[in-house]
Amino acid sequence: MIGILTASLVATISFPSAIATVPVTIDLHGATRTVMTSADDVGAALEEAGIELGAHDVVQPALSERIRPNETIVVNRVIAWTRTEHTPIAAHTVQTFVVSLAPGTTRVVTRGRSGVRESTVRYAQTDDGRITRVVLATHVVRAPQSRVVAQGISEYDAFMRFADRGLKKTAYIASSALRMIATAYTASCYGCSGYTALGYPAGHGIVAVDPRVIPLGTKLFIPGYGVALAGDTGGAIRGNRIDLGFTSERAALQFGRREIVVYRLR
């Protein structure tokens, strides 16, 4: 009776079958080997093979992909590092024209200085030696300062040069504009005392106006002539007429008579 019962129990009890294993090839930064694995996914297969992954390593197929027999798992080892870099910012050169220098001569007004940009950069190098560079953040730690070079120019040439440029860079400083007929004079003109109505020495930067149109003492900007002061009057200066002071008779003669735009400064 006992023998029959034992045989019956053996017949009804099923034992688990052996866990199935499949072959896969692991390509670890160029070195390949084939292993037998019973893991369900790629990540478990690599653990089973004793392979530890770095924080930046790239695995194909993905770690969560299920294992397929005879497939190849590629592990690309990636070495990454971060570095702070400083690069120069070139300073621009600004050229100005002044009548106080002899024509054709130059003088450095401001030497200027290059700026500095600081960047945080991440580098990554793969098994094949390729290096990628990604800028994570950047900011200017020192702004560049422009180098200013003054070039001497005659008063007449200055007028012609700046008149051609127009008013694009100077219109923002003007509150009103007047179109006027301009002539030129020097301190040595006939009937001139060498001093203006406001007591200033006559010369470049002092202009004669009709006080009914432009009050004496008004600061002006005249393209090609520069900043000027309405500091004098004249018997022939009536209405929209203006007489520009020059330091040399030759420059005054070259200027002659022409229509200009005069800006009254704020």
C-alpha positions as a LaTeX table, in Angstrom:
\begin{tabular}{lrrr}
\hline
Residue & $x$ (\AA) & $y$ (\AA) & $z$ (\AA) \\
\hline
Met1 & 0.00 & 0.00 & 0.00 \\
Ile2 & 2.80 & 2.37 & 0.89 \\
Gly3 & 4.63 & 1.56 & $-2.33$ \\
Ile4 & 1.57 & 2.36 & $-4.40$ \\
Leu5 & 1.08 & 5.72 & $-2.60$ \\
Thr6 & 4.71 & 6.70 & $-3.10$ \\
Ala7 & 4.58 & 5.93 & $-6.79$ \\
Ser8 & 1.40 & 7.97 & $-7.09$ \\
Leu9 & 2.97 & 10.99 & $-5.40$ \\
Val10 & 6.06 & 10.86 & $-7.62$ \\
Ala11 & 3.83 & 10.73 & $-10.66$ \\
Thr12 & 1.81 & 13.82 & $-9.62$ \\
Ile13 & 4.70 & 16.07 & $-8.45$ \\
Ser14 & 6.37 & 18.07 & $-11.30$ \\
Phe15 & 9.92 & 19.43 & $-10.85$ \\
Pro16 & 10.98 & 22.80 & $-12.38$ \\
Ser17 & 12.88 & 22.48 & $-15.62$ \\
Ala18 & 16.41 & 23.91 & $-16.00$ \\
Ile19 & 16.57 & 27.68 & $-16.67$ \\
Ala20 & 17.10 & 28.32 & $-20.40$ \\
Thr21 & 20.29 & 30.10 & $-21.46$ \\
Val22 & 21.03 & 31.76 & $-24.76$ \\
Pro23 & 24.28 & 32.89 & $-26.36$ \\
Val24 & 24.99 & 36.63 & $-26.75$ \\
Thr25 & 28.09 & 38.51 & $-27.86$ \\
Ile26 & 29.35 & 41.41 & $-25.76$ \\
Asp27 & 31.46 & 44.04 & $-27.53$ \\
Leu28 & 33.21 & 45.93 & $-24.73$ \\
His29 & 35.13 & 48.92 & $-26.17$ \\
Gly30 & 36.36 & 46.88 & $-29.11$ \\
Ala31 & 36.95 & 43.53 & $-27.39$ \\
Thr32 & 34.28 & 40.87 & $-28.04$ \\
Arg33 & 33.36 & 37.71 & $-26.21$ \\
Thr34 & 30.44 & 35.33 & $-26.36$ \\
Val35 & 28.67 & 34.31 & $-23.14$ \\
Met36 & 25.68 & 32.19 & $-22.21$ \\
Thr37 & 23.06 & 34.12 & $-20.27$ \\
Ser38 & 19.72 & 33.44 & $-18.68$ \\
Ala39 & 19.02 & 37.15 & $-18.07$ \\
Asp40 & 15.77 & 38.70 & $-19.27$ \\
Asp41 & 17.16 & 42.06 & $-20.41$ \\
Val42 & 20.42 & 43.66 & $-21.57$ \\
Gly43 & 21.19 & 45.34 & $-18.24$ \\
Ala44 & 20.86 & 42.06 & $-16.32$ \\
Ala45 & 23.00 & 40.27 & $-18.90$ \\
Leu46 & 25.83 & 42.74 & $-18.42$ \\
Glu47 & 25.59 & 42.38 & $-14.63$ \\
Glu48 & 25.65 & 38.62 & $-15.00$ \\
Ala49 & 28.80 & 38.95 & $-17.10$ \\
Gly50 & 30.43 & 41.07 & $-14.40$ \\
Ile51 & 30.57 & 44.27 & $-16.48$ \\
Glu52 & 30.26 & 47.54 & $-14.55$ \\
Leu53 & 29.08 & 50.55 & $-16.53$ \\
Gly54 & 30.41 & 54.06 & $-16.15$ \\
Ala55 & 28.09 & 57.01 & $-15.62$ \\
His56 & 28.44 & 58.14 & $-19.24$ \\
Asp57 & 28.78 & 54.81 & $-21.05$ \\
Val58 & 26.49 & 54.18 & $-24.01$ \\
Val59 & 24.90 & 50.72 & $-24.45$ \\
Gln60 & 23.15 & 49.35 & $-27.52$ \\
Pro61 & 20.52 & 47.91 & $-27.40$ \\
Ala62 & 19.15 & 49.83 & $-24.42$ \\
Leu63 & 19.52 & 48.30 & $-20.97$ \\
Ser64 & 15.78 & 47.63 & $-20.73$ \\
Glu65 & 15.59 & 45.71 & $-24.04$ \\
Arg66 & 14.82 & 41.99 & $-23.78$ \\
Ile67 & 17.59 & 39.54 & $-24.64$ \\
Arg68 & 17.45 & 37.88 & $-28.06$ \\
Pro69 & 19.57 & 34.83 & $-28.82$ \\
Asn70 & 22.80 & 35.49 & $-30.72$ \\
Glu71 & 22.47 & 39.28 & $-30.57$ \\
Thr72 & 25.44 & 41.58 & $-29.96$ \\
Ile73 & 25.49 & 44.00 & $-27.03$ \\
Val74 & 27.80 & 46.94 & $-27.70$ \\
Val75 & 29.23 & 48.92 & $-24.79$ \\
Asn76 & 30.92 & 52.20 & $-25.73$ \\
Arg77 & 33.06 & 53.45 & $-22.90$ \\
Val78 & 32.78 & 57.24 & $-22.53$ \\
Ile79 & 35.19 & 59.28 & $-20.43$ \\
Ala80 & 33.78 & 62.71 & $-19.54$ \\
Trp81 & 35.27 & 65.72 & $-17.80$ \\
Thr82 & 34.39 & 69.37 & $-17.24$ \\
Arg83 & 36.79 & 72.28 & $-17.54$ \\
Thr84 & 36.67 & 76.06 & $-17.03$ \\
Glu85 & 38.17 & 77.95 & $-19.95$ \\
His86 & 39.03 & 81.62 & $-20.47$ \\
Thr87 & 39.09 & 83.10 & $-23.96$ \\
Pro88 & 39.96 & 86.68 & $-25.00$ \\
Ile89 & 37.43 & 89.09 & $-26.49$ \\
Ala90 & 39.08 & 91.33 & $-29.05$ \\
Ala91 & 38.84 & 95.08 & $-28.53$ \\
His92 & 37.55 & 97.16 & $-31.41$ \\
Thr93 & 39.45 & 100.13 & $-32.79$ \\
Val94 & 37.47 & 103.36 & $-33.08$ \\
Gln95 & 38.82 & 106.10 & $-35.31$ \\
Thr96 & 37.96 & 109.71 & $-34.69$ \\
Phe97 & 38.86 & 112.81 & $-36.70$ \\
Val98 & 39.98 & 115.96 & $-34.95$ \\
Val99 & 40.97 & 119.35 & $-36.28$ \\
Ser100 & 43.42 & 120.01 & $-33.42$ \\
Leu101 & 45.92 & 117.51 & $-34.91$ \\
Ala102 & 47.94 & 118.21 & $-38.02$ \\
Pro103 & 46.31 & 116.62 & $-41.08$ \\
Gly104 & 47.66 & 113.12 & $-41.72$ \\
Thr105 & 48.97 & 112.55 & $-38.18$ \\
Thr106 & 47.48 & 110.14 & $-35.65$ \\
Arg107 & 47.44 & 109.86 & $-31.89$ \\
Val108 & 46.25 & 107.05 & $-29.62$ \\
Val109 & 43.65 & 108.54 & $-27.30$ \\
Thr110 & 42.76 & 105.32 & $-25.47$ \\
Arg111 & 44.95 & 102.23 & $-25.65$ \\
Gly112 & 42.03 & 99.87 & $-25.13$ \\
Arg113 & 42.03 & 96.44 & $-23.56$ \\
Ser114 & 40.81 & 93.01 & $-24.62$ \\
Gly115 & 38.02 & 91.40 & $-22.62$ \\
Val116 & 37.79 & 87.92 & $-21.10$ \\
Arg117 & 35.01 & 85.35 & $-21.48$ \\
Glu118 & 34.74 & 82.45 & $-19.03$ \\
Ser119 & 33.12 & 79.22 & $-20.20$ \\
Thr120 & 32.26 & 75.94 & $-18.50$ \\
Val121 & 32.89 & 73.19 & $-21.05$ \\
Arg122 & 32.07 & 69.47 & $-20.93$ \\
Tyr123 & 34.30 & 67.10 & $-22.90$ \\
Ala124 & 33.52 & 63.45 & $-23.70$ \\
Gln125 & 35.87 & 60.91 & $-25.30$ \\
Thr126 & 34.60 & 57.62 & $-26.76$ \\
Asp127 & 36.44 & 54.35 & $-27.42$ \\
Asp128 & 37.36 & 55.36 & $-30.97$ \\
Gly129 & 39.20 & 58.46 & $-29.67$ \\
Arg130 & 36.65 & 61.03 & $-30.81$ \\
Ile131 & 36.19 & 63.96 & $-28.45$ \\
Thr132 & 33.04 & 66.06 & $-28.29$ \\
Arg133 & 32.88 & 69.51 & $-26.72$ \\
Val134 & 29.73 & 71.11 & $-25.30$ \\
Val135 & 29.63 & 74.59 & $-23.74$ \\
Leu136 & 27.46 & 74.38 & $-20.64$ \\
Ala137 & 27.61 & 78.04 & $-19.55$ \\
Thr138 & 29.43 & 81.21 & $-20.49$ \\
His139 & 29.68 & 84.78 & $-19.22$ \\
Val140 & 31.90 & 87.82 & $-19.68$ \\
Val141 & 34.18 & 88.38 & $-16.70$ \\
Arg142 & 35.81 & 91.47 & $-18.21$ \\
Ala143 & 34.29 & 93.58 & $-20.97$ \\
Pro144 & 36.63 & 94.83 & $-23.72$ \\
Gln145 & 37.52 & 98.50 & $-23.95$ \\
Ser146 & 37.74 & 100.04 & $-27.40$ \\
Arg147 & 41.03 & 101.45 & $-28.68$ \\
Val148 & 40.49 & 105.03 & $-29.78$ \\
Val149 & 42.78 & 106.53 & $-32.41$ \\
Ala150 & 42.51 & 110.21 & $-33.36$ \\
Gln151 & 43.48 & 111.26 & $-36.86$ \\
Gly152 & 44.29 & 114.82 & $-37.76$ \\
Ile153 & 42.17 & 116.42 & $-40.43$ \\
Ser154 & 41.59 & 119.93 & $-41.73$ \\
Glu155 & 38.39 & 121.74 & $-40.82$ \\
Tyr156 & 37.19 & 121.72 & $-44.41$ \\
Asp157 & 37.94 & 118.01 & $-44.90$ \\
Ala158 & 36.21 & 117.25 & $-41.61$ \\
Phe159 & 33.07 & 118.97 & $-42.79$ \\
Met160 & 33.05 & 117.11 & $-46.10$ \\
Arg161 & 33.76 & 113.73 & $-44.48$ \\
Phe162 & 31.08 & 113.95 & $-41.84$ \\
Ala163 & 28.51 & 115.55 & $-44.11$ \\
Asp164 & 28.70 & 112.46 & $-46.30$ \\
Arg165 & 27.98 & 110.21 & $-43.33$ \\
Gly166 & 24.64 & 111.87 & $-42.70$ \\
Leu167 & 22.96 & 112.11 & $-39.33$ \\
Lys168 & 22.46 & 108.47 & $-38.41$ \\
Lys169 & 24.80 & 108.57 & $-35.41$ \\
Thr170 & 23.92 & 112.01 & $-34.15$ \\
Ala171 & 20.18 & 112.49 & $-34.58$ \\
Tyr172 & 19.47 & 110.97 & $-31.17$ \\
Ile173 & 21.06 & 113.94 & $-29.39$ \\
Ala174 & 18.92 & 116.53 & $-31.11$ \\
Ser175 & 15.66 & 117.98 & $-29.88$ \\
Ser176 & 14.99 & 120.04 & $-33.01$ \\
Ala177 & 16.54 & 120.69 & $-36.39$ \\
Leu178 & 16.78 & 123.78 & $-38.57$ \\
Arg179 & 17.68 & 123.92 & $-42.22$ \\
Met180 & 19.88 & 127.00 & $-42.62$ \\
Ile181 & 22.16 & 128.80 & $-45.04$ \\
Ala182 & 25.70 & 128.67 & $-43.64$ \\
Thr183 & 28.71 & 130.83 & $-44.34$ \\
Ala184 & 32.14 & 130.88 & $-42.71$ \\
Tyr185 & 34.27 & 133.49 & $-40.96$ \\
Thr186 & 37.54 & 133.79 & $-39.07$ \\
Ala187 & 38.68 & 136.03 & $-36.23$ \\
Ser188 & 40.60 & 138.13 & $-38.73$ \\
Cys189 & 37.58 & 138.98 & $-40.89$ \\
Tyr190 & 36.95 & 142.60 & $-41.86$ \\
Gly191 & 35.33 & 144.51 & $-39.01$ \\
Cys192 & 35.85 & 141.64 & $-36.53$ \\
Ser193 & 37.33 & 142.36 & $-33.10$ \\
Gly194 & 38.46 & 138.79 & $-32.49$ \\
Tyr195 & 35.89 & 138.36 & $-29.70$ \\
Thr196 & 32.26 & 137.34 & $-29.91$ \\
Ala197 & 29.12 & 138.91 & $-28.49$ \\
Leu198 & 29.39 & 136.61 & $-25.47$ \\
Gly199 & 33.05 & 137.51 & $-24.93$ \\
Tyr200 & 34.56 & 134.28 & $-26.30$ \\
Pro201 & 37.53 & 134.34 & $-28.69$ \\
Ala202 & 36.28 & 133.85 & $-32.23$ \\
Gly203 & 37.23 & 130.57 & $-33.90$ \\
His204 & 36.13 & 127.02 & $-34.48$ \\
Gly205 & 33.13 & 126.07 & $-32.37$ \\
Ile206 & 31.71 & 129.60 & $-32.05$ \\
Val207 & 28.94 & 130.45 & $-34.53$ \\
Ala208 & 27.04 & 133.63 & $-35.24$ \\
Val209 & 23.23 & 133.41 & $-35.29$ \\
Asp210 & 20.09 & 135.52 & $-35.32$ \\
Pro211 & 19.06 & 135.49 & $-31.62$ \\
Arg212 & 15.42 & 135.60 & $-32.68$ \\
Val213 & 15.86 & 132.18 & $-34.29$ \\
Ile214 & 18.53 & 130.64 & $-32.05$ \\
Pro215 & 19.07 & 132.30 & $-28.64$ \\
Leu216 & 22.64 & 133.17 & $-27.74$ \\
Gly217 & 24.22 & 130.55 & $-25.52$ \\
Thr218 & 22.40 & 127.65 & $-27.24$ \\
Lys219 & 24.50 & 124.54 & $-27.79$ \\
Leu220 & 24.29 & 123.20 & $-31.32$ \\
Phe221 & 25.39 & 120.20 & $-33.29$ \\
Ile222 & 26.31 & 120.71 & $-36.95$ \\
Pro223 & 27.17 & 117.56 & $-38.93$ \\
Gly224 & 30.72 & 117.81 & $-40.22$ \\
Tyr225 & 31.49 & 120.81 & $-38.02$ \\
Gly226 & 30.77 & 119.37 & $-34.63$ \\
Val227 & 29.42 & 120.78 & $-31.39$ \\
Ala228 & 29.13 & 124.53 & $-31.44$ \\
Leu229 & 27.95 & 127.43 & $-29.29$ \\
Ala230 & 25.68 & 130.18 & $-30.54$ \\
Gly231 & 27.98 & 132.90 & $-29.22$ \\
Asp232 & 27.94 & 135.72 & $-31.71$ \\
Thr233 & 25.75 & 137.84 & $-33.95$ \\
Gly234 & 26.30 & 139.62 & $-37.23$ \\
Gly235 & 24.69 & 142.37 & $-39.24$ \\
Ala236 & 24.09 & 140.04 & $-42.20$ \\
Ile237 & 22.98 & 137.10 & $-40.06$ \\
Arg238 & 19.19 & 137.33 & $-40.19$ \\
Gly239 & 16.57 & 134.58 & $-40.10$ \\
Asn240 & 17.74 & 131.10 & $-40.98$ \\
Arg241 & 21.33 & 132.18 & $-41.53$ \\
Ile242 & 24.36 & 131.00 & $-39.57$ \\
Asp243 & 28.04 & 131.94 & $-39.71$ \\
Leu244 & 30.50 & 129.20 & $-38.70$ \\
Gly245 & 33.75 & 130.15 & $-37.05$ \\
Phe246 & 36.97 & 128.68 & $-38.47$ \\
Thr247 & 40.56 & 129.05 & $-37.29$ \\
Ser248 & 42.08 & 129.39 & $-40.74$ \\
Glu249 & 41.07 & 131.64 & $-43.60$ \\
Arg250 & 41.81 & 128.88 & $-46.13$ \\
Ala251 & 39.33 & 126.52 & $-44.44$ \\
Ala252 & 36.70 & 129.27 & $-44.30$ \\
Leu253 & 37.13 & 129.97 & $-48.02$ \\
Gln254 & 36.91 & 126.28 & $-48.85$ \\
Phe255 & 33.68 & 126.02 & $-46.91$ \\
Gly256 & 32.13 & 128.92 & $-48.74$ \\
Arg257 & 28.35 & 129.10 & $-48.59$ \\
Arg258 & 26.01 & 126.11 & $-48.44$ \\
Glu259 & 22.77 & 124.77 & $-47.02$ \\
Ile260 & 23.13 & 122.71 & $-43.84$ \\
Val261 & 21.03 & 121.24 & $-41.03$ \\
Val262 & 21.61 & 122.62 & $-37.53$ \\
Tyr263 & 20.53 & 120.67 & $-34.45$ \\
Arg264 & 19.78 & 122.33 & $-31.17$ \\
Leu265 & 20.96 & 120.04 & $-28.38$ \\
Arg266 & 18.82 & 119.10 & $-25.45$ \\
\hline
\end{tabular}
